[in-house]
Amino acid sequence: ILNVEQSPQSLHVQEGDSTNFTCSFPSSNFYALHWYRWETAKSPEALFVMTLNGDEKKKGRISATLNTKEGYSYLYIKGSQPEDSATYLCAFNSGNTPLVFGKGTRLSVIA
Amino acid sequence: NAGVTQTPKFQVLKTGQSMTLQCAQDMNHNSMYWYRQDPGMGLRLIYYSASEGTTDKGEVPNGYNVSRLNKREFSLRLESAAPSQTSVYFCASSEARGYQPQHFGDGTRLSIL
C-alpha cells in the first residue's frame, strides 16, 4: 500500500499569519497529486490537481508547489483567516491505482 | 446543480442487519468511489468503479459489496452490519481516475449498535 504522509497533523495559527504544511509521497511512478479542503461537517472539496514537477498553483490566498523528484508538495496559506479553518488533505495517484489519501493537516485559525 | 447525491444522510442499524447506501452523480463522470472516514484514519477507499460495468476492491473491502447500476449510480451494500462498520461513508465521482479532481457527496453517517 502506498504511503502518503502529511505534516503536521494539526496546527493553530493566529488570524493574519501565513502558514504552510507538507505532503510526502512516493517519488516513483508519479502521475498526479491532489489537494482537498475539508470543512467540519461538510465534504472534501478539490483545491488543486498537480501533475508536473515544479508546478505551482494558486487560488486566492492558497497556493501549492510540487516536487515529484523528491516526493513532496507544500500548501501555503497567506494571511490566514478564520474561514480557512479546515482539514487539508493531499492524495497521490500513480496512474494505475486509485487515489491514496493522507490523513490530513487540521488547521485552526484563531481570530 | 446537484453533483453527487448520497442517501440516506443518517442511519442506525442493529448488528446483523443489512442495508444499501445509494449514490448518484449527474456530472456524466466515468469513475465512482466509496470511502469510509474514521477518526485518525483519513479517507480509506472501500470499492471503486473505473467505468460503467467494472468494480474493484480498495483498501478496506471486507464486509461490503457494490453495484454500478449504470453510469450515474453506484451503491454500497452492507450484508450483515458489524459495529466496526460504524463510520461516515462518502461517495465520490471523477471524470477519469487519476488527474481529474474527485467530487464528493455530503456523506452518510452510519451507526451500528
HADDOCK unambig.tbl for C-alpha pairs under 7 A between the chains (distance, minus, plus):
assign (segid A and resid 32 and name CA) (segid B and resid 98 and name CA) 6.43 0.50 0.50
assign (segid A and resid 32 and name CA) (segid B and resid 99 and name CA) 5.66 0.50 0.50
assign (segid A and resid 42 and name CA) (segid B and resid 106 and name CA) 6.21 0.50 0.50
assign (segid A and resid 43 and name CA) (segid B and resid 104 and name CA) 6.05 0.50 0.50
assign (segid A and resid 43 and name CA) (segid B and resid 105 and name CA) 6.44 0.50 0.50
assign (segid A and resid 43 and name CA) (segid B and resid 106 and name CA) 5.26 0.50 0.50
assign (segid A and resid 43 and name CA) (segid B and resid 107 and name CA) 6.92 0.50 0.50
assign (segid A and resid 44 and name CA) (segid B and resid 104 and name CA) 6.31 0.50 0.50
assign (segid A and resid 45 and name CA) (segid B and resid 103 and name CA) 6.90 0.50 0.50
assign (segid A and resid 46 and name CA) (segid B and resid 101 and name CA) 6.02 0.50 0.50
assign (segid A and resid 46 and name CA) (segid B and resid 102 and name CA) 6.91 0.50 0.50
assign (segid A and resid 49 and name CA) (segid B and resid 99 and name CA) 6.64 0.50 0.50
assign (segid A and resid 49 and name CA) (segid B and resid 100 and name CA) 6.95 0.50 0.50
assign (segid A and resid 49 and name CA) (segid B and resid 101 and name CA) 6.49 0.50 0.50
assign (segid A and resid 93 and name CA) (segid B and resid 98 and name CA) 5.76 0.50 0.50
assign (segid A and resid 95 and name CA) (segid B and resid 98 and name CA) 5.75 0.50 0.50
assign (segid A and resid 98 and name CA) (segid B and resid 97 and name CA) 6.46 0.50 0.50
assign (segid A and resid 98 and name CA) (segid B and resid 98 and name CA) 6.85 0.50 0.50
assign (segid A and resid 99 and name CA) (segid B and resid 98 and name CA) 6.88 0.50 0.50
assign (segid A and resid 101 and name CA) (segid B and resid 43 and name CA) 6.25 0.50 0.50
assign (segid A and resid 102 and name CA) (segid B and resid 42 and name CA) 6.53 0.50 0.50
assign (segid A and resid 103 and name CA) (segid B and resid 40 and name CA) 6.93 0.50 0.50
assign (segid A and resid 103 and name CA) (segid B and resid 41 and name CA) 6.02 0.50 0.50
assign (segid A and resid 103 and name CA) (segid B and resid 42 and name CA) 4.21 0.50 0.50
assign (segid A and resid 104 and name CA) (segid B and resid 42 and name CA) 6.72 0.50 0.50
